[in-house]
Amino acid sequence: MFVVRSLTWGGWARLCATAICLALPGSATPGGTVGVSATLEERKLPMSFKWHAAQPACAQDCAGWIGAVGVITSDTPAKFEEFSSGRNLKGSTVVLDSSGGSVLDAISLGRRWRGLGLRTTVGIVIEKEITGGVARDIVPDAYCESMCVFLLLSGKTRHVPEGAHVRVHQIWMGDRADDAKAASYSADDMMIVERDIGRLAKYTFDMGGTGDLLSLALSVPPWEPLHRLSADELRLTNLVTMDAVADVKTPSDDVVGSVTSKAQDRVVTAPAVVPVIADVSEKSARLAPGTKTAEAHAPTGGAAPATAERK
């Protein structure tokens, strides 16, 4: 049986130095931290979601935060639906720490987040015990790479704190990203590349991104280090809509945590191959049953030297 493959955006991610992880504010010290939402091991695993509620008697910043950590896989959209069931997510902020993953599943998840009106940022959520409850904070020393960047773009408002790393590169055939130059490619492979670039371009413009984001990302092949976006490039691409993290932390219009009706089921699956890019709709961004979904490779090569990254 002929099986259509999809692309992966990701495969190269950095390894966090132990010394840096231990130095994070709120690291395991007596009498302080309840927990840190992201670790190196969590970033290697399929994406998970964790709810961080505000204090019950909060005067400001009363919206919930969603810690989204790990690799985007074919199961991620369904996991988010399970996570969101019974929660009122209006006004919530998604805090991202991810090396990327499946192109089409990231597109599906990003459209879902935009439909919910979620905000997005990059960081690691920490919780500290305080008198009368638990205080939350966001540590900016986190990574949003590859398709995670397009999840960041899905936010109704978007913020990248100083110290966060937002990095991009090309989409590629997931099963050949490790040695892309030595691999061989068929006409079907080229069709898949063209198709998914078209889908990603449509998504980018639908989310309010610019062609500069696609241009920057698609100019970096998988055998080169990921390109870290500068502050100017973050604005040029419309990946940020604000400069202060305080603008992300705004009061919710509703009481966070109230029970809502169950979230909608995932969109109906469309045919796996769409011959005309102009006819691609939101539904066609989903893969047909049995289709292989590419995943981002787990980090293996360590952090790319800062001098190797294009600024």
C-alpha positions in Angstrom: 0.0 0.0 0.0 1.3 3.5 -0.9 1.6 5.6 2.3 1.8 9.3 2.0 4.4 10.9 4.3 4.4 14.3 5.8 7.2 16.7 6.7 8.9 17.5 10.0 10.0 20.9 11.0 12.5 20.2 13.6 15.0 17.6 14.4 17.8 19.8 15.7 17.4 21.1 19.3 19.8 22.1 22.0 20.8 20.2 25.1 20.3 22.3 28.2 23.5 22.4 30.4 22.9 21.1 33.9 24.5 24.1 35.5 22.0 26.4 33.7 19.0 24.2 34.7 20.1 24.2 38.3 20.6 28.0 38.3 17.0 28.7 37.2 15.0 30.9 39.6 12.9 28.6 41.7 15.2 25.6 41.3 14.7 22.9 44.0 15.7 24.8 47.1 14.3 24.4 50.7 11.1 26.2 51.4 10.4 27.7 48.0 9.5 26.1 44.8 6.5 23.8 44.2 7.8 22.7 40.8 9.3 23.7 37.5 7.2 22.8 34.5 9.9 22.1 31.9 13.1 20.1 32.0 15.4 18.8 29.3 13.7 15.3 29.5 10.2 16.8 29.1 11.3 18.6 25.9 12.3 15.3 24.4 8.8 13.8 25.1 5.6 14.3 23.2 4.0 17.7 24.1 2.1 17.8 27.4 -0.1 20.5 28.9 -0.2 21.6 32.5 -2.7 24.1 34.0 -1.3 26.9 36.3 -4.2 28.7 37.9 -4.0 32.1 39.5 -4.5 32.6 43.2 -8.2 32.4 44.2 -8.2 36.0 45.6 -6.1 37.5 42.7 -6.6 41.2 42.0 -4.9 41.1 38.6 -3.5 38.5 36.2 -6.4 36.2 37.0 -6.3 34.2 33.8 -4.8 30.7 33.8 -1.5 29.8 32.2 -1.0 26.6 30.1 2.4 25.1 30.2 3.0 23.5 26.8 6.2 21.5 26.8 7.7 18.9 24.4 7.5 17.7 20.8 4.4 18.2 18.6 3.2 14.7 17.5 0.1 13.3 15.7 -1.5 12.9 19.2 -0.9 16.4 20.4 -4.2 18.0 19.1 -6.2 15.2 20.7 -4.3 15.6 24.0 -5.1 19.3 24.0 -8.8 18.6 23.5 -8.7 16.2 26.5 -6.8 18.8 28.5 -9.2 21.6 27.6 -12.4 19.6 28.5 -14.1 21.2 31.5 -11.9 24.3 31.5 -12.8 27.8 30.5 -9.6 28.8 28.6 -10.8 32.3 27.7 -8.0 34.8 28.3 -5.4 32.0 29.1 -1.8 32.3 28.0 0.1 29.3 26.5 3.7 29.2 27.7 5.8 27.4 25.1 9.0 25.3 25.5 9.3 23.0 22.5 11.8 21.9 19.8 9.0 21.6 17.2 7.6 18.5 15.5 4.8 17.6 13.0 4.0 20.3 10.5 0.3 19.4 9.9 -0.5 18.7 13.5 1.1 22.0 14.6 -1.1 23.8 12.0 -4.2 22.1 13.3 -3.3 22.9 16.9 -2.5 26.5 16.1 -5.8 27.1 14.4 -7.5 25.6 17.5 -5.7 28.1 19.8 -6.5 31.0 17.6 -10.2 30.0 17.7 -10.1 30.0 21.5 -8.4 33.4 21.5 -5.4 32.2 23.5 -2.3 34.3 24.1 1.2 32.9 23.6 4.6 33.4 25.0 7.9 31.5 25.4 9.2 30.4 28.8 9.2 27.9 31.7 6.5 28.2 34.3 7.6 28.0 37.9 5.4 28.0 41.0 6.5 29.1 44.5 4.8 28.7 47.8 3.7 31.9 49.4 1.5 32.9 52.3 -2.0 31.9 51.4 -1.3 29.9 48.3 1.0 29.5 45.3 2.6 32.3 43.1 3.4 31.8 39.5 6.2 33.2 37.4 7.7 32.7 33.9 11.4 32.0 33.5 12.4 33.2 30.0 15.3 30.8 29.5 13.4 28.5 27.1 13.4 27.4 23.5 10.7 27.7 20.8 12.1 26.1 17.7 10.9 24.9 14.3 7.1 24.4 14.3 6.8 25.7 17.8 7.4 29.1 16.2 4.2 28.7 14.2 2.3 27.8 17.4 3.7 31.0 18.9 2.2 32.8 15.9 -1.3 31.5 16.7 -1.6 33.6 19.8 -4.2 36.4 19.8 -1.4 38.4 21.4 2.2 37.2 21.4 5.3 38.0 23.5 8.9 36.8 23.4 10.7 37.8 26.6 14.4 38.8 26.5 16.4 35.7 27.1 14.1 33.3 25.2 15.3 31.5 22.1 13.1 31.5 19.0 14.8 29.6 16.1 13.8 28.5 12.6 14.8 26.3 9.7 13.3 24.5 6.6 10.7 21.8 6.6 12.0 18.6 5.4 11.2 14.9 4.9 11.2 13.7 8.5 12.7 10.3 7.8 15.7 11.9 6.0 16.4 15.0 8.1 19.3 13.4 9.9 21.4 13.1 6.7 19.5 15.2 4.3 22.4 15.7 1.8 23.0 11.9 1.4 19.4 10.9 1.1 17.5 10.4 -2.2 14.2 12.0 -3.1 11.3 11.0 -5.4 8.8 13.1 -7.4 6.3 12.2 -4.7 8.6 13.6 -2.1 8.9 16.9 -4.0 5.1 17.0 -4.3 4.8 16.6 -0.5 7.3 19.4 0.1 5.4 21.8 -2.3 2.0 20.9 -0.8 3.0 21.4 2.8 4.9 24.7 2.1 1.6 25.9 0.5 -0.3 24.9 3.6 2.2 26.5 5.9 2.2 29.7 3.9 -1.6 29.9 4.0 -1.6 29.3 7.8 1.1 31.9 8.3 -0.9 34.6 6.6 -4.1 33.5 8.2 -2.5 34.0 11.6 -1.2 37.5 10.7 2.4 36.5 10.1 4.5 38.0 7.2 6.3 36.5 4.3 9.5 37.4 6.1 8.9 34.6 8.5 8.7 32.0 5.7 11.6 33.6 3.9 13.8 33.4 7.0 12.8 29.9 7.8 12.9 28.4 4.3 16.4 29.8 3.7 18.0 27.5 6.4 18.6 23.9 5.3 18.5 21.1 7.9 22.3 20.6 7.7 22.9 24.1 9.1 22.3 25.4 12.6 18.9 26.8 13.3 18.6 30.6 12.8 17.8 32.5 16.0 15.5 35.4 15.3 16.7 38.8 16.5 14.4 41.3 18.3 14.1 43.2 15.0 13.2 40.0 13.1 10.6 39.0 15.7 8.8 42.3 15.0 9.4 42.1 11.2 7.7 38.7 11.1 4.8 39.7 13.4 5.8 37.0 15.9 5.5 39.6 18.7 2.6 42.0 19.3 3.9 43.4 22.5 7.2 44.2 24.3 6.3 43.7 27.9 5.3 40.4 29.5 2.9 42.3 31.7 0.8 42.9 28.6 0.4 39.1 28.3 -0.6 38.7 31.9 -4.0 40.5 31.8 -7.1 39.7 33.8 -9.5 37.2 32.4 -13.0 38.3 31.4 -14.4 35.2 33.1 -13.6 33.2 36.2 -10.9 30.8 35.2 -11.7 27.2 36.0 -15.4 27.3 35.5 -16.9 24.3 33.8 -17.7 24.6 30.1 -19.2 22.3 27.6 -16.9 19.7 26.1 -14.6 21.0 23.4 -15.4 20.3 19.8 -14.2 17.1 18.2 -11.2 17.3 16.0 -12.0 18.4 12.4 -13.1 15.8 9.8 -10.2 14.2 8.1 -9.6 15.3 4.5 -7.8 13.4 1.7 -4.1 13.0 2.2 -3.1 14.5 -1.1 -4.4 17.8 -2.4 -3.3 18.3 -6.0 -4.1 22.1 -6.2 -2.6 24.3 -3.4 -5.3 26.9 -4.0 -7.9 24.5 -3.0 -6.3 23.6 0.3 -8.7 24.5 3.2 -8.3 24.3 6.9 -9.7 20.8 6.9 -7.2 19.6 4.4 -4.4 20.4 6.8 -5.2 17.1 8.6 -3.8 13.8 7.6 -5.9 10.8 6.5 -6.0 7.7 8.7 -2.9 5.5 8.4 -0.8 8.4 7.2 2.7 8.6 8.7 3.1 11.8 10.7 6.7 13.0 11.0 8.0 13.9 14.4 10.8 16.2 15.5 13.9 14.2 16.4 15.0 14.2 20.0 18.0 16.4 20.7 21.2 14.5 20.2 23.9 16.9 19.1 24.1 19.4 22.0 23.7 23.1 21.8 24.8 24.8 18.6 27.7 27.3 19.4 26.4 30.8 19.6 28.9 31.9 16.9 27.4 29.3 14.5 24.0 30.9 14.6 23.1 33.6 12.1 22.0 36.7 14.0 
